[in-house]
Amino acid sequence: MRKPFDPIDPKGMIAESYVIDGIDAGQCRSIFLDWALSTEIGPNGTAPLITELLTRHGQANPSHPMTEVLREGLACPARTGRRGGRASRVG
């Protein structure tokens, strides 16, 4: 039987990761990256999509590696500060 189409997880990779026995964080990161690259991102970015995935799967599986990866995906990236440019080289 074919699974219904899910616009948030079109390939079903995120949902499938929760049923793979013994999956580790590295494998979950790889799945997440594939999901992020193949998902149509709306005007608000990926945060609403990741939040929905956490609501669906994370609450029932709080210690699963994919739940941790999804939480990391929601975290704001660390600011690296100014990288330089002409203004920093020319007094």
PyMOL commands that set and color helices and strands:
alter all, ss='L'
color gray80, all
select helices_A, chain A and resi 13-17+25-38+47-58+65-74+86-89
alter helices_A, ss='H'
color red, helices_A
deselect
rebuild
show_as cartoon
